[in-house]
Every structure is written in structure tokens, then in C-alpha cells.
Amino acid sequence: MSLEVSVEPATTEPAAAGRPSPADRKPWHGVVVATALPMRPDLSVDFDAYAEHVRWLVDSGCDGVCPNGSLGEYQSLTPAERARVVEVAVEAVGGDRVLPGVAAYGAAESLRWTEQAAEAGARAVMLLPPNGYRADARTVIDHYRTVASAGLPIVAYNNPFDTKVDLTPRLLADLYDLGLIVGVKEFTGDVRRAYEVAELAPGLDVLIGSDDVALEFGLAGAVGWIAGYANVFPRASVELYRAATGGGDVRAVQALYRLLHPLLRLDSQTEFVQSIKLSMDLVGRRGGSCRAPRLSLLPEPEAAVREFTLKAMAEGLR
């Protein structure tokens, strides 16, 4: 079996043939890659390699990038590094294609990162509930209201596994009704939530949050995908997303989905950053090592990542 992947690259210029202009483009729509951050051997950030990677993703057909997510190791960056990551991404592909993560312990810090994103030229942000605090609904609403005061559209990020705060469909509908969010990255993997959100808040955009349910959430009406393994196989990811969301034949991409799925599942595991960076290295991208507390993969999981990545490469995936 050999799978040929052919996807027209996204253009950074205004286009007429069905593509929104930069002024009309919503930075959270389409395949938005949660970018990994290339590190040099001394674990300093390679900003030049990051700029090249961001441009390559868009040239490969992806609609945008999401810097400073967990995959971007934002927790281990200095404030200057974290700010520069956003600036580099905007300089590389334009603010209409950049959706920075602005997660922090509390609303005041997230507000500062949102203001920094706006100053850099980003046109929307992605926001977790408070990090490290088991917030109730009242606290969550106050958190999003504070950050929304910066004036940028906010995509909520529901990751109850890490934050211990579940943005339930009812709570998301409340946030949307208050005008505080425009979408949600749904990481639970529970596709039933897409339908419930559509019932409770019809105008709220649902984004695929876990790579290994991309097809299922796409069929359920998702309008975006915050994608991890698109760092490695962007063209294949775009083909899969377009088919799942109505732009292609779902049956035709089932073999592609099965081939990718052993890798896509890694996006929801603890060592997802190390796994994706290793796959990037294997396909000739700049992944590199991770900063502490993330250590290198142990031999068995490393061998599995190598096996599945090389198998996908052998089938022609790009």
C-alpha cells in the first residue's frame, strides 16, 4: 500500500477562490498546528528554525499555528522567550494565522500574555482555565471575563485531565452567552460533547483537541483542529481534516487514518512532546530535545515512535 498525499498549500496572500482574505480569516478555523519548539543542543530556543518551521507548515497547506501550547513547552520558557515565540510566528506567517496559547496560573498573568499577543499582531488567543487551581464555575467565568477585557477573541481550551477543571457543554454555553469565548478546543475525546455544545450554544465553534479523534470530531461538525502530529505530517493531516469536515471522501481517507492512528494516539499521552519531536527529527524537521522536566523517551516507547513514523514515511506520507 502506498498513500499519495496531495494538498494545495495555504497562501499567505489574499485569495479569491473560496479562501477568506487575511482580514476575514478566523485564526482558529482549519488545521492550526500546535507548534513544537526547536531547541539547540544547549537547549536554547532556535528561533530561526522555528520561523522556518512555521512557514513550512503553512506552505504545506495548514491554515495557521498555535504557539506556546503545552507542545511548545511554554511552561519552561522565560518570559522573554515566550514573548519572542509569538513575535516570530506572527512575523513568519501573519497575525491572522497565529493563535497563541496564553495559559497561566491566574487571570492577571493570562491577561498580560493576551495583551502581549495583541501587541505582536495576533488576532485571537487560546486560553485554559486557571492552571493549578480547581476552579468552580464562578471562578472560571471570572477568569475568562478578565482575559476577554483585552479585546481579542478567545478560544477556550478544555483539558480537565491536566487542569482538573471541566469546561462542560453547559459551562461553555454560559461563557459563550456572556460573549467571553468564540470557540473551544475539546480535548476530552468525547465526541458526544460536540453535539451537546451545538444544541446549547449553536454559534460556538468546536475545535478538535485530540489528534486521535480528528475524524470523529470532524464528522460531528468541528470547524478547526489544534493539531499535534501535523508538525510531522502536515499534508496528510490537512487531507484528513478536509475529508472529515466535508471537503473530501471520508472512506478514501480511512486507510490514511488507520496508518496515522498509532502516532495520533501519542498526542494524548504524557510524553507527547518527546514523541512528536522525535518524529520531527526522523522526517528531517528540527525537533530536538526537550527542556526539563521532560526527559528523553525510554527505549521501548522510542522504538514504537520510530517504527510508526518510518512506516508512515514508507507509505509516502508528508
N, C-alpha and C positions, 0 to 999 in steps of 0.2 A: 504493500500500500504506500502510495506517495501522495501527499496532500499539497496541492499548489495553492498558495495564498496570494491573492492579487487584490490590493486595496489602493485606491487613489489617495495620495497624500492630502492632508488638510492644507489649505493655503492660508498664509498669514495676511493675504491681500483681500480686500472686499471682492466678493464674487456674486455673480447674478444667478447662476444656475442652481437655485434651490438653497444656497448657503446664506445664512444671515450675515449681514455686514458686521464689522467689529463693534459698531455702536449698538447693534441689536442682539448680539450673541450673549447668551447666558452662560457664564463661566462654569456652571455646574451641569450643563447638558452634554450628552455624548460620553465618549470614553475619556475620562480625566484621570491621568496616571498619578497615583500616589508615589512620588518620585523617591527612589533611593538616592543617597548622597555619597558620591565617590570620595574615598579617603586616600591620601598618600600613605606610603609605608610608615611614616611617623605619626599617622592618624590625624594629620591636619587636613582640613577640607580642601579638596581640589576644585575650586570654583570654576576654573576654565573647563575642566572635564564635565562639571555639572551643566554649564551653559551649553556645551556641545551635546550632552545627553538630552536636555530639554528640547533643543532644536530638532534633534534626530527623531524624538517621539512624535512631534507634530508633523514633521516631514514624512513620517511613516503612516500617517493617517489618523493619529489620535487628535482629539479635539482640544485638549489642554492638559495642564499639570496641577497637582496639588502638593506644593512643597510644605515641609515642616509638619508632616504627619508622623505617626509612630515609625513608619517605614523610613522616614527621613531622619530618624534619631534626634528629633528636636529636643528631647529631654537632656541630651548630653552636650548640647551646643552652648557656647557662650552667648550672651545677648547680642554681641556684635556679629557673631557668625549667623545666628538665627535671622537677624535683620538682613544680612547680606544675601542669604539664600533667596529670600523673596525678591530682593532687588535684581539679582542675577536672572531669576526666572522671568521677571517682567521685561527686563532688557532683552532677553533672548527671544521671546515669542509674543510679547504684548500683554498688557494687563487684562484684556478681555479673555485670555486663555489661562489665567492663573487664579487658583482658588486656594489661598494659603490656609493652613491649619493655625488656629490661634488658641489652642488649648492651654490652660494654665490651672493653677491651684484654685484661683478665685476670679471673680468677675473683673476686679480692678486690673489685674495683670492681663487678662484676656482682652480687655478694652484697650490697653496700651498697645498690644500686638495688632489689634484691628486697626487702630489709628496709624500704626507704622505701615501696615499693608496698604491702607488708603494712600498714604504719602508716597509709597513706592509705585503706585499706579494700579494696584489690584482693584477689581470691581465687585468682589464678593469674598466671603471667608467661610470656613468650616469650623464649627465650634462644638466641642464636647461639653457635657455638664461639668460642674466643678470637679477637678481632679483630686482624689484623695479624701473626699468628704461625701458621706452617704446622704445626699441632699433629698429632701422631700419635694413635693410638687411646688409648694410656695417658694422654696429656695431656688428651684430650677427656673421658675418663671422670672424671679428677680434677677437671676444670673443672665438670662437671655435679654431681659429688658435693659440691663445696664450696658451690655455689649452692643445692643442694637442702637444705642444712642449715638454711636459713631457714624451711623447713616449708611453702612454697607449692608447689602442683603446677606443673610446668614443661612447657611445650610447646617442644620443640627446633625450631630453625629451620635447615633445610638449604639453604644458599646457597653452593655451592662456587665459584661464579663470583667472588664478592666476597671470601670468606674464604679461598679456596684449601684448604679443609678439606671433604672429602666425608663426610657422615654416611650411609654406605652402609646398606642394609637390615640387614646383619649387625651393624654397629656400633649402629644404633638398637635392634635386638633386645637387644643386650648392655646398653645403657643402661636399657631397659625392664625387663629381668630383674633388674637391680640396684635397681629401684624409684626410678630417678632422673628419669624422664620419663613423661608421660601421653599425649603426642601429638607429632606432627611436622608442621610446615609445610614441605611439599615443594615447593621452588622450581625443581628441575631441569627440570620439564616432562615428565619421563619417566614416563608413566603406568604402565609396567610395574613401577615400584617400589611402587606401591600394592598390587599383587597379591603381590609378594615379601614386603613388610612383613607383610601379612595371614597369610602362611604361616609366617614366622619369629617373629612376635610378634602373635598374634591379638587381644590386648587393647589394642594400641597404636592410638590414634586417628590417622588420616591426615587432614590438612587440605590443601585446595587452596592452593597458594602462588603460582601464576601465573594471572592473570586469563584468559589466552588458552587455558587447558586446563581451564577450570571444568567444562564439560560432560563432558569425558572422565574427569576425576578423580571427578566426582560419580557417574558410572555405575560407576566402579571401587570405590566404597564409601566415599568421603570423608564425614566427618561434620561438616566445617566448611570455611569458606572465609575466609582472610585476604585480603579484597578491597580492591583499589585504586580501580577506577573506580566502585565503589559510592558514593564520595564525590560523584559527579556524578549517577548514575542509580541510586539505592538500590532503588526499587521494581522496576525492570527486573531488577536483579541478584538480588533475592530471588525473583522469579518464575523466573528461570533456575535458581537453585540448588535451589529446591523441586522443579522438574521433573526435574533431573538426579539428585537424591537420593531420588526415589520419590514426591514429593508432587504430581506433575503429569504431563502428557503431553509426553514429550521431543520428539516430532515437532511438537507445537504450538509449541515454542519454538525450533525450528531457524531460522526466519526472524529471530527476535529475536537469536539468537546470531550469525548472519551479519551482521546490521546493526551489532551492537556490536563485532564482532571486530577491525575496523581500529583501534578505540580500545583494546580489551583487550590487543592486542599491544604497545601502548606501555608497558604495565605492566612489561615485561621489558627495556625499553631504558634506556640510560644516563640520558636526560633525562626519565624517567617522572614525577618530581616536578613539573617545569615543565609537562609536558603535562597532567597531571591538574589542576593548579592553574588553568591556562588554561581548561580545560573547565569547571571550577567557576565561574569568572568569567562564562563565556558563558551558563550556565544560571541565573545570578543568585545563586550562592553566593559566599562570601568565600574566595577562594583567595589572591590577591595574589602578590607577588614572592617570590623565594627568597633566602635568605642565601648568601653566598659559601661554598664555591667555585662554587655553581650560578649560571650566568649565564642571561639570557633566551634563549629559543629563537631560532634563526636564521629568516629569513623563510620558507624552504621548509618546514621541519617545523612552524612555527607555522601556515602556511596549511593544512597537512594536518590538524592538530588542529582548526582552525576548521571545515574542510569536514565532517569526520566527525561532529563534535559537533552542528553545526547540522542535519546530515542526520538524526541520531537524534532531535533535538528536533522536527524537522518531522514525524517519524513518530509523535509523541506519547509518546516515552519520558520517564519521570520517575524 
